[in-house]
Amino acid sequence: TTGYSWNVSVTSGLNITNDTYIPPTSGLVGAGGIHTWSILTTKTGLQEFSGIYMRPWENVTGNETSYLLKVDVTG
């Protein structure tokens, strides 16, 4: 995991209220930790949370690990 991080984005109906990274306890170089986000809904309708796991200085190639969560927010 050395140098890699999650680059996340949300649609306008979601708001990231907390972004927390808990490092590994093993002490091993490159060991993965736990990353959590708290999200608040602000608008109804179909909303998306997406992320790409990559090194921020490298170009997107399409081979990165990615995540997409679609949420249907109702009033």
C-alpha positions in Angstrom: 0.0 0.0 0.0 3.0 2.3 0.0 2.0 5.6 -1.6 -1.5 4.4 -2.4 -4.6 6.2 -1.1 -8.3 6.4 -1.9 -9.4 9.3 -4.1 -13.1 9.6 -3.4 -15.9 11.8 -4.7 -19.6 12.2 -4.0 -22.5 13.7 -6.0 -24.1 17.0 -4.9 -26.7 15.2 -2.7 -24.1 13.7 -0.4 -21.7 15.4 2.0 -18.6 13.7 3.5 -18.7 14.7 7.2 -15.8 12.6 8.4 -12.7 11.1 6.7 -10.7 8.9 9.0 -7.7 6.6 8.4 -6.6 4.1 11.1 -3.1 3.0 10.5 -2.1 -0.7 10.8 -0.9 -1.9 14.2 1.6 -4.4 12.7 4.4 -1.9 12.2 5.2 -3.5 8.8 6.1 -1.0 6.0 3.3 -0.9 3.4 0.8 -2.7 5.6 -2.8 -1.6 5.0 -4.9 0.2 7.5 -8.6 1.0 7.6 -10.2 4.0 6.0 -13.8 5.1 6.9 -16.0 7.9 5.7 -19.2 9.3 7.3 -21.6 10.6 4.8 -24.7 12.8 5.2 -27.5 12.9 2.6 -28.5 16.4 1.6 -30.8 15.9 -1.4 -33.2 13.1 -2.5 -32.7 11.1 -5.6 -30.0 8.8 -6.9 -26.6 9.7 -5.4 -23.2 8.2 -5.8 -20.0 7.7 -3.7 -17.1 6.6 -5.8 -13.4 6.0 -5.1 -10.2 5.0 -6.9 -7.3 3.4 -5.1 -4.1 4.8 -6.6 -1.0 6.8 -6.2 -2.0 10.5 -6.5 1.0 11.4 -8.7 0.2 8.7 -11.3 -2.2 8.9 -14.2 -5.4 6.9 -14.2 -4.9 3.8 -16.4 -8.2 2.0 -15.8 -6.5 -0.9 -14.0 -6.9 0.7 -10.6 -9.1 -0.8 -7.8 -12.3 1.2 -7.8 -15.5 1.3 -5.8 -18.9 2.7 -6.7 -21.9 2.9 -4.3 -25.2 4.1 -5.6 -27.8 5.3 -3.0 -31.4 6.1 -3.7 -32.2 8.8 -1.1 -35.9 9.2 -0.4 -37.6 11.9 1.7 
